[in-house]
Amino acid sequence: MLLRILIFILGICSINRSNLCCDQLFATPSSFSVIQSSLKQLKIEGYFSFKNFDHVAKDFGNRYHFLPSAVLYPKSVSDISSTLKHIFDMGTTTDLTVAARGHGHSLEGQAQAYRGVVISMESLRAPAMRFHHAGELPFIDVSAGELWINILHESLKLGLTPKSWTDYLHLTVGGTLSNAGISGQAFKHGPQINNVYQLEVVTGKGEVITCSKEQNADLFYGVLGGLGQFGIITRARIALQPAPKKVKWIRVLYSDFSTFSNDQEQLISSKDSFDYVEGFVIINRTGLLNNWRSTFNPKDPLLARKFSSEGKVLYCLEVAKYFNPEDTPNTDQNIDVLLSKLNYIESTLFQSEVSYVEFLDRVHVILFQKELSLYIEYLKTGSDSDACARGFD
Ligand SMILES: Cc1cc2nc3c(=O)[nH]c(=O)nc-3n(C[C@H](O)[C@H](O)[C@H](O)COP(=O)(O)OP(=O)(O)OC[C@H]3O[C@@H](n4cnc5c(N)ncnc54)[C@H](O)[C@@H]3O)c2cc1C
């Protein structure tokens, strides 16, 4: 019951927030119906939807709301190829645009198509995930509409993992490979687009092309980081490596930016460094170290208690070392050596030991906790909040 009330309230709030909606600019009913009846003629395994567009006219940024003319829910690559070929064959008689939509976590309407066709990539379930782990370079073939979190869980069943990640894993393969896919592993492995062996792409003419470094390389490098402008990725072959079981997750603070960035540079250029290096700025946060205690333990609890973050600009270095339980003593030693070369504020060393999955999926948990607290705040005060404007998923 509580869940239903929550969904209802979130729904009302998001409708009220849709003030940048562009329906007033939309196509006339006649042009809609011409496009729609033309698309209806296509023989596909999936289906087109010509109504209930609200969800595809939204994204994480919640600033742009462009209603399309149709949404394709493809069941096969051939559905996407037929649709693009059909639109291409219409020639200059139409200015119909097409956008692939992954998990819709863009900020500025990139996965929306004003009066055009949105292709809902998450409904493309083929091919099913296929692992190739016999050789020296294991990889997975996966549909571009798959979420990275699902790839993580499936790979771990075989003791494998992709090498490079985003901070947030509830995004699609096609969505992040169209950007770059960056997180704290990028200094070691490059962004996600550096860890792809092969792609299957549907071009603007509707051709289905396999591309890689060696084969149709222009298309391969165009599509990777191509912001969805060079074709639609339907399948990706992603590099894997053996997965660790555990992670030592560490945060330290700096008050001086140069000291902070020098330490970061030193870490990303040294050979036997951490497996993950990131950093962020913290401005005037009250009780910061106290808040961290739910996840991290201070190295020196007494000193940590005396540290005040209020009124300060601080720079947080976040690092992580992967390990397996049998390597714990070596890992601890290795971390001590790495930390001893850094110049952070001594009282601000915080450590935690979590599973590999907990570490990689950390942002989802944080977002969920934030949403929950915003929602509770909303119930208490009745005031509008960001929690009502977005449905994190
Ligand atoms: C909470 C949050 C955390 C984030 N953290 C990170 C991070 O740590 N690192 C990082 O690099 N990014 C991060 N991002 C950004 C994110 O990687 C991009 O917004 C990404 O595009 C979202 O993926 P999506 O599946 O939601 O794609 P969508 O938003 O649906 O699409 C994004 C773009 O890709 C295109 N596209 C989607 N699928 C395909 C396809 N199959 N073929 C061709 N083009 C396609 C779309 O047309 C659009 O232009 C974050 C975003 C959010 C909201």
The ligand as an SDF file (V2000), in Angstrom:
LIG
                    3D

 53 58  0  0  0  0  0  0  0  0999 V2000
   23.4140    8.6680  -11.6520 C   0  0  0  0  0  0  0  0  0  0  0  0
   24.3300    8.6580  -12.8450 C   0  0  0  0  0  0  0  0  0  0  0  0
   25.6580    8.2720  -12.6930 C   0  0  0  0  0  0  0  0  0  0  0  0
   26.5220    8.2620  -13.7950 C   0  0  0  0  0  0  0  0  0  0  0  0
   27.8110    7.8740  -13.6120 N   0  0  0  0  0  0  0  0  0  0  0  0
   28.6450    7.8390  -14.6580 C   0  0  0  0  0  0  0  0  0  0  0  0
   30.0010    7.4470  -14.4960 C   0  0  0  0  0  0  0  0  0  0  0  0
   30.4540    7.1570  -13.4130 O   0  0  0  0  0  0  0  0  0  0  0  0
   30.7880    7.4020  -15.5870 N   0  0  0  0  0  0  0  0  0  0  0  0
   30.3280    7.7310  -16.8350 C   0  0  0  0  0  0  0  0  0  0  0  0
   31.0850    7.6350  -17.8020 O   0  0  0  0  0  0  0  0  0  0  0  0
   29.0480    8.1360  -17.0120 N   0  0  0  0  0  0  0  0  0  0  0  0
   28.2280    8.2120  -15.9610 C   0  0  0  0  0  0  0  0  0  0  0  0
   26.9430    8.6310  -16.1350 N   0  0  0  0  0  0  0  0  0  0  0  0
   26.5260    9.0550  -17.4620 C   0  0  0  0  0  0  0  0  0  0  0  0
   26.0370    7.8560  -18.2570 C   0  0  0  0  0  0  0  0  0  0  0  0
   27.1110    7.0020  -18.5690 O   0  0  0  0  0  0  0  0  0  0  0  0
   25.4570    8.3080  -19.5780 C   0  0  0  0  0  0  0  0  0  0  0  0
   24.4180    9.2130  -19.3400 O   0  0  0  0  0  0  0  0  0  0  0  0
   24.9420    7.1000  -20.3510 C   0  0  0  0  0  0  0  0  0  0  0  0
   24.6660    7.4990  -21.6610 O   0  0  0  0  0  0  0  0  0  0  0  0
   23.6870    6.5810  -19.7410 C   0  0  0  0  0  0  0  0  0  0  0  0
   23.4010    5.3020  -20.2510 O   0  0  0  0  0  0  0  0  0  0  0  0
   21.9070    4.9600  -20.6150 P   0  0  0  0  0  0  0  0  0  0  0  0
   21.8320    3.5060  -20.8650 O   0  0  0  0  0  0  0  0  0  0  0  0
   20.9570    5.5180  -19.6430 O   0  0  0  0  0  0  0  0  0  0  0  0
   21.8340    5.7310  -22.0290 O   0  0  0  0  0  0  0  0  0  0  0  0
   20.7230    6.7400  -22.5850 P   0  0  0  0  0  0  0  0  0  0  0  0
   20.6460    7.9330  -21.7130 O   0  0  0  0  0  0  0  0  0  0  0  0
   19.4700    6.0180  -22.8280 O   0  0  0  0  0  0  0  0  0  0  0  0
   21.4180    7.1300  -23.9690 O   0  0  0  0  0  0  0  0  0  0  0  0
   22.5830    7.9130  -23.9690 C   0  0  0  0  0  0  0  0  0  0  0  0
   23.0660    8.2100  -25.3780 C   0  0  0  0  0  0  0  0  0  0  0  0
   23.4860    7.0060  -26.0050 O   0  0  0  0  0  0  0  0  0  0  0  0
   22.7180    6.7370  -27.1510 C   0  0  0  0  0  0  0  0  0  0  0  0
   22.4910    5.2930  -27.1640 N   0  0  0  0  0  0  0  0  0  0  0  0
   21.8950    4.5330  -26.2250 C   0  0  0  0  0  0  0  0  0  0  0  0
   21.9340    3.2470  -26.5690 N   0  0  0  0  0  0  0  0  0  0  0  0
   22.5790    3.1920  -27.7760 C   0  0  0  0  0  0  0  0  0  0  0  0
   22.9110    2.1510  -28.6730 C   0  0  0  0  0  0  0  0  0  0  0  0
   22.6000    0.8730  -28.3910 N   0  0  0  0  0  0  0  0  0  0  0  0
   23.5790    2.4670  -29.8190 N   0  0  0  0  0  0  0  0  0  0  0  0
   23.8970    3.7460  -30.0960 C   0  0  0  0  0  0  0  0  0  0  0  0
   23.5940    4.7800  -29.2990 N   0  0  0  0  0  0  0  0  0  0  0  0
   22.9380    4.5050  -28.1490 C   0  0  0  0  0  0  0  0  0  0  0  0
   21.4250    7.5370  -26.9820 C   0  0  0  0  0  0  0  0  0  0  0  0
   20.8130    7.8310  -28.2030 O   0  0  0  0  0  0  0  0  0  0  0  0
   21.9640    8.7780  -26.2760 C   0  0  0  0  0  0  0  0  0  0  0  0
   22.5540    9.6530  -27.2020 O   0  0  0  0  0  0  0  0  0  0  0  0
   26.0460    8.6560  -15.0690 C   0  0  0  0  0  0  0  0  0  0  0  0
   24.7100    9.0400  -15.2200 C   0  0  0  0  0  0  0  0  0  0  0  0
   23.8520    9.0380  -14.1250 C   0  0  0  0  0  0  0  0  0  0  0  0
   22.4430    9.4610  -14.3150 C   0  0  0  0  0  0  0  0  0  0  0  0
  1  2  1  0
  2  3  1  0
  2 52  2  0
  3  4  2  0
  4  5  1  0
  4 50  1  0
  5  6  2  0
  6  7  1  0
  6 13  1  0
  7  8  2  0
  7  9  1  0
  9 10  1  0
 10 11  2  0
 10 12  1  0
 12 13  2  0
 13 14  1  0
 14 15  1  0
 14 50  1  0
 15 16  1  0
 16 17  1  0
 16 18  1  0
 18 19  1  0
 18 20  1  0
 20 21  1  0
 20 22  1  0
 22 23  1  0
 23 24  1  0
 24 25  2  0
 24 26  1  0
 24 27  1  0
 27 28  1  0
 28 29  2  0
 28 30  1  0
 28 31  1  0
 31 32  1  0
 32 33  1  0
 33 34  1  0
 33 48  1  0
 34 35  1  0
 35 36  1  0
 35 46  1  0
 36 37  1  0
 36 45  1  0
 37 38  2  0
 38 39  1  0
 39 40  1  0
 39 45  2  0
 40 41  1  0
 40 42  2  0
 42 43  1  0
 43 44  2  0
 44 45  1  0
 46 47  1  0
 46 48  1  0
 48 49  1  0
 50 51  2  0
 51 52  1  0
 52 53  1  0
M  END
$$$$
